[in-house]
């Protein structure tokens, strides 16, 4: 291998290691400084600022007479490797400094920003400066002549960027998942060390930089100094626009490719791939360009057009890719998701970034025109572009998105690219500001026409709620802000959804509200006397409201999205205006970072983040260790856990992470996909009389009653597994940690969901050993509620995963036979007091609608009020003769009441017009009783073929009716 090829190969692998560093460093700093937009911007700014500083400084160092650029490059790589090994210790030091100084600066946003900048500079400035110096130093070494400046530098930059693509793919799709952060960092450090040593050995063959062969030669250029400087400024603007666009494309693609680790990997890889390929492809043609400034201008205009085209292309993603990968879902859903993320990112970004990459060697051809100042010229160019990119990223996130929204911001930047291209084209031919005004006016008009002619809307409209479902959802609120995109969506039945960056984080339906109320009330009831409460994640505000109903002194809520204070009003029916509550302290920030820094001690910590796969800094052992440190001796932690889209090993890892830290833990059932994991320093102990007293308080009782959880027996009946059972359950399971974030790379599989839920139900233990009560009747009642709750759990699993509603209702009926007054079970059979209230409102709102009247009759049958039920059915039929639901339920009523002839008379006209196995079965039973056996067998066979559980259902309905009649 000749020296030239070796250098290109070294710089390729330098790109690989460089992006591994960037990915790993950003994750490590997310743990230290948090994931708020301000913390992320701080780290990015310092990193890119260091790159710009290094490019400027080492470019000048390489230009010194007698300097050996290859040797300097070798020492830069060795220095980077040394810092890679030292980084964990530096992070640890920064952690200590942050915790030490945080109390003094936490009240001042300026002081907190200054501390974050200080820590980022402490750790990142030197290695990022070393990385920034590699391109100008190697370019100085490789440049063989003025005419080839664009070719050599463009090739070098392109190869390094392609290496960066390989690095980000390697890190995102393999290294982090299989080896973790620290080992990935060591791998990158080892690679840098090998590159440095090889470069050092190779430098011995080049005692003097070949680019110094003619130090006194002056390069020639066809452009004046002012023209060159203008091109330099335009390229700086291009850096600003490019990184701003990366931010904007990423925010828009979130609604299609989601926000997990693989999605970010795909988007970054697509962006870098375009830059690298564009530079490599175009570099060989650059020396032959007669008018490079004109070419640069044309490229800028084309970038603008391609960027503008990306906006309507977002709307095409669903149709194009869902049809392309439709057959992949069944065979390999994970591969399909990865292919969607990569192909979607390339579909949007590849063309404009290819053109951006082509611009780099062209600008080098224009600006790098003196052999003896190659390093400093390129250093200036790279530093200006990188430095401007810092402001582009900040401007996009903090100014453009809040001002214009994502898509309008993309169009504005597209117009800026086009306008800069027009300016560059005029530089080629026209001198003097006055002469350029007509062209500038035309360029501005073209950009403005494009801006206003392309239809745009909030990025959330690209989300799955709106794709292909016109009219089903409406957008009530949207805020495309610096911290993220927040939306409130309402479906056709009035259910409201909180959507953050394309992810559904909360829903105000009954089942989700049961989860939120358990997250607030359960840990506060378990703690003997809670005073200080921390809630991580505000969401709809319902969890915080529940906490405020207890006799606590203060409830602190830490939330990344400050705009959730605005969305709270859309969920006022469940949070009751809690934002104004005198117990509440709203803290904008990252919950993990807050726990790291704040010295405050809490009695209860409850958190309800988005899916663990999207919560990089939560659900790890390290996070739970922070919680443990911040909890009082009687402290209780309540963690929301879901096994949605997870494999069994991944779900157990979630549980193991908490169990590995806390000596006592338990799982409580909310529904088959949502669980509360309770952890504490002391063993679970329930004083039943105290629970009764506290649950009966005004506010607490009312809130729990809205989810049918106001009865202590119902809530205690949701206990599933205690400490010993949970420890056995996770025995030998890998733990999810900051260093090895296993859950972040969850396989997104539905395969194990049902089996996980079924096993947890099979493991179910009694809560009685943890309950302190001297009342025999209470203990007997609790046993009955435990028996009924196990039927509730089994029924929900069947309904949730098998969609077998009648089989599920059989389980609910069996449970209700144990505890007939159980409002929780009554709700799943559609006749709880909450359902009564809803139906009464519907009847009052539209008294001419037969549907709610028929539904009321169905509820009255379940309660044993047969006369009231018959009256309701007949009222519905008087409004709409032949109304099928009323006919069906009236026929079932007659069958349950052994009114055989009346059942046949009611159902005869409708039995063949409805697709309802219940109707067929009760009609068959009635026919059998009337001696019409042959006819009965036909309907019975039809019913059992569709619903095997129909006979069991009818028998259980009979039994329940007898119980309800006795109660009346």
Order of alpha helices (4+ residues) and beta strands (2+ residues): alpha-alpha-alpha-alpha-alpha-alpha-alpha-alpha-alpha-alpha-alpha-alpha-alpha-alpha-alpha-beta-beta-beta-beta-alpha-beta-alpha-beta-alpha-alpha-beta-alpha-beta-alpha-beta-alpha-beta-beta-beta-alpha-alpha-alpha-beta-alpha-alpha-beta-alpha-alpha-alpha-alpha-alpha-alpha-alpha-alpha-alpha-alpha-alpha
